[in-house]
């Protein structure tokens, strides 16, 4: 969700230093041996810690980068995360950090990230088999349409993705600040997105569907009641669901281990 180099570069942790003032009692010999008056030093209120600017939070090789100018450097840094050449081809899309952040936020809310990932839409149409009577099942070739994106995702270098995620974190947080409510962190949305996708079952038998006016719905009510994001992953087929969830588990564990 676990944040790949849970997509990506070192987390900047602010260190809070708390100064505790000690109260010192001075005993001065006086007439009659009575102690001198006790004086308690006033503890000054700590100055508020200023929020580091985006530029201050960026790594040396990202210096001068803004959300609007980040595509070129993101393409360069992400291109080596997979040996599959298709990844580099997909990185030609624009506004990569915002696209990533919006996709994660949508999935965390159960919304299909179709708008942000339109370039992954397969060219072939959805197909079914009619087994007799009103029994309709998904044609296995429908699942094969999603083999390539699943294979590219599974081929990502886990350590590299986590490292890249952490390095890009200042830009990711900046992008999330444009759409997220005050007080909510992007890390929490990434965790929620992981939970959404890891909850999708891996089907072990042909999936029945019911024909509607222009689309199909899962005949199993539990499947149909899943979120749109979960149903989108489910439509990729059991082999691809298993492949993607295996990589998600790796990423989640790698992020949690940091």
HELIX and SHEET records of a PDB file:
HELIX    1   1 UNK A   31  UNK A   33  5                                   3    
HELIX    2   2 UNK A   54  UNK A   57  1                                   4    
HELIX    3   3 UNK A   60  UNK A   62  5                                   3    
HELIX    4   4 UNK A   67  UNK A   69  5                                   3    
HELIX    5   5 UNK A   71  UNK A   78  1                                   8    
HELIX    6   6 UNK A   79  UNK A   81  5                                   3    
HELIX    7   7 UNK A   85  UNK A   90  1                                   6    
HELIX    8   8 UNK A   96  UNK A  108  1                                  13    
HELIX    9   9 UNK A  118  UNK A  120  5                                   3    
HELIX   10  10 UNK A  140  UNK A  144  1                                   5    
HELIX   11  11 UNK A  147  UNK A  154  1                                   8    
HELIX   12  12 UNK A  158  UNK A  177  1                                  20    
HELIX   13  13 UNK A  186  UNK A  198  1                                  13    
HELIX   14  14 UNK A  221  UNK A  224  1                                   4    
HELIX   15  15 UNK A  228  UNK A  234  1                                   7    
HELIX   16  16 UNK A  238  UNK A  257  1                                  20    
SHEET    1   A 4 UNK A 128  UNK A 132  0                                        
SHEET    2   A 4 UNK A 135  UNK A 138 -1                                        
SHEET    3   A 4 UNK A 208  UNK A 211 -1                                        
SHEET    4   A 4 UNK A 216  UNK A 218 -1                                        
END                                                                             
